[in-house]
Amino acid sequence: MHMSTSLTYSLSRQIKPCRNKSSVSSDIVRIKVYLGRRRLNIQLCCHDSKGENMTENENAADEALVFENGPSGDSKDDLPVKVNYDRAMDYLGGFGPWQRRVFFLICLPTGFSAFQAFGIIFIAFEPDVHCRVPQDSFSGLNATPAELLNVTIPWELKDGEWTRSQCKRYSYNMSDTDLHATYGDFLEAHPVANRTQIPCDHGYQHDTSEYKSTVVTDWDLVCSESWKVSLAESLWFAGLMVGAVFGGHAADRWGRKPVLLASLAIDYMFGIICAFSPNYAAFVSFRAVIAACTMVSVLVPFVMATELVSPDKRSLVGMVIWIYWAIGYVILSGIAYLIRTWMWLQIAVTMPYLFFISFWWLVPESPRWLISRNRHEEAAAILRNAAEVAKVVIPDEVFHDTIPLTQTEEKTKEKEKLYTFVDLFRTPNLRKWTLNIFFNWVVNTFVYYGISLNTAALSGNLYLNFAISGFIEIPAYLISIIILDKFGRRWPLCLMLLFGGVACIVAFFIPKHLGWMTTTLAMTGKFCITASFAVVYVFSAEIFPTVVRQIGIGMSSMSARVGGMVAPFVNLLGSYWAPMPYVIFGGVSIAAGLLALLLPETVGKKLPSTIEEGENLRKKDAIVDEE
């Protein structure tokens, strides 16, 4: 391979005896020649004016033309800074004090993001409702509230049970006699078979015993308008999709830290504005913006975490970060239990974002990203600070790392290139794995949010079911930490999806009087899909190369939002046949589990840096860590 290399050299002249055969006093001229990152030391003896030829020093240590593996002595400052983060971790530790300090901070946005993601379950809670009936029309009956409902609201058979109609009322052509009749006389005059049913024409009467106000009660999002609740949930996922696409590209181009800080700031601003939404259109628009920023504030910390630690710790951090999500999930049920007005609930779940102002000083940029962008000086400064925190000394060789010249040039060109999502599909293996990962993300999101958003349909107390649904994720993540390193990535992902799919299908074929069993199986499905969701996050980060990792994770998350957008409308199918949503959730989960076996195993392998390394991930010569 043809190479053009610029030569830099320095000369130092010292007067001292030079050992040679004639023992003639002479000057020593040391010439240091740098070929890229290789140094050649040439030491010559210049004899007196009698014309002797220059001779090389006989000392083997001072042989002319000496190659060394790295800089030494006073030449270190002359070399450009080239940081090797993997070597730095030999001193900092794979998950040392500095990484732990940064990691536990960047996990916090993930926990608070659960507030925004699942707040809609309580903000758009649908209480019992029936048609509002003009009371003056029946004032003469002297009827009790229960008797008044009997003559104004019809009964309907739904899922084998008789319930009051939510969307229809009785209409009468009443005479003056009817207005002054007793309740018994009115029933005789207007038997049920002769009553006319009409849609609600005077608005709705909402049950406020559970919630004082929700967006459903404020804007009457029931009956013919009930689809707007599902639309609000789907538009949330559309916002997540936008955040995944643009957030991934932005984080790869401008850095992890600035993009994270910007997303958190916008999240806070629109979270507060959303609480004062004057109407439904404004509400869903503000939440779409919050969703986009929430997606960024989840994905970027995850990528930063995997880039901070050594390969053997990636499973650990990949699972622990989602434990923060689960804790936020559980805490939200307590906040919602205490605050029963949707406006104040929205404000309450947004205010913690003020803490993230401190991230400007507390959280550094990802050293791996800086190195990938050839910003070695900044990466070196961060690692020197990390060494102080960890109370270790990182030798200068880490900051002047020796890499073969041809490899350096190739990687520099690779990293300086501007990558897009198209690069995920340029090579055959990476293309197949990318499509497989995308499908797994779609299914995981579809099933996970389908079950989570359908918590209200389960028997029992809403707040308790929601807390259990969140709490069950914690053991799912903890178990994933153990099985990932012991059994790899592929088989745990496959088996979790298979078991979760079977549990979902079986759940809603249980008789209604065994509601506790239905809830148990639904939570089993939630446990499995939660574990598989965590695995696919780690799996994806390990398959996509560094140069397109954030783009790959972002595009995976974007494709997943398709599943999220469909899930709320699949839940509506339960009004036609109750088991239908869970049969669909289970079926696609089983299909994704089988396809997961086609992905390459990544346990113990070094994160691929270039497209070429990512393409060769499954080959025998794939890069692995040497213990």
Disulfide bonds with the S-S distance in Angstrom:
Cys18-Cys45 1.80
Cys131-Cys200 1.66
Cys167-Cys223 1.95
